[in-house]
């Protein structure tokens, strides 16, 4: 996808909110560094519950960093889900400058590194990819290009195209973005892996209509939309935590290869 118009414009200052941060990993977690270019390295953090549990490769929302998930990961681990959270360039301890082109290319490098690293550490490399908000761009990219490597894709508070977000927020357009919009829609339509879309009903930053649009465009034969009543963009997990986590666990274990019936 061609993000050159956006990446060369002032829009980047409205669409990326990098934050420097480092917090030590909690017991049982470990960090991974992924070299994505000659001058940029991405920090990732793995929160493991069990070597046999499935892994969710998670691309977080804007303004967040991996350290924010030190307290959140336990909700996944208690439900027998391993979580691996990836930062973006300029976020956390990652180096480089964030752009949308980098989001796409870096996602591939991160997936490649994770697929090598997990078996080396004794973990089963059964992977699902998940994108929250901004992270939905990375999740769409990987689900489209690597269906053979992923068991499924999860979108939380996501959108089909950043163009939709630019228009909703009333940000100045750097030019004709219609071709990018078409490319994003074609990507969603080309996704074939099972998909789960979770969205807050009261989301004002990325309205539910955009979550529904994403769900409808996905080419997945197996897909589900879960809405969280009363939830805004940044409180969706706290407002509807039980429904949120139950939907993710059910989806992952339903699409896990050779899942014992008692785990469904």
Secondary structure, DSSP 8 states (H G I E B T S, - for coil): ---HHHHTSTTHHHH----B------TTEEEEEEEEETTEEEEEEEE-S-TTSEEEEEE--TT--GGGGGTTHHHHHTTTEEEEEE--TTSBT--S---HHHHHHHHHHHHHHHHHHHHHTT----EEEEEEGGGHHHHHHHHHH-TTT-SEEEEES--S-HHHHHHHHT----S--HHHHHHHHHHHHT--SEEEEEEETT-SSS-HHHHHHHHHH---SSEEEEEETT--SSSHHHHSHHHHHHHHHHHHHHTSTT--GGG-
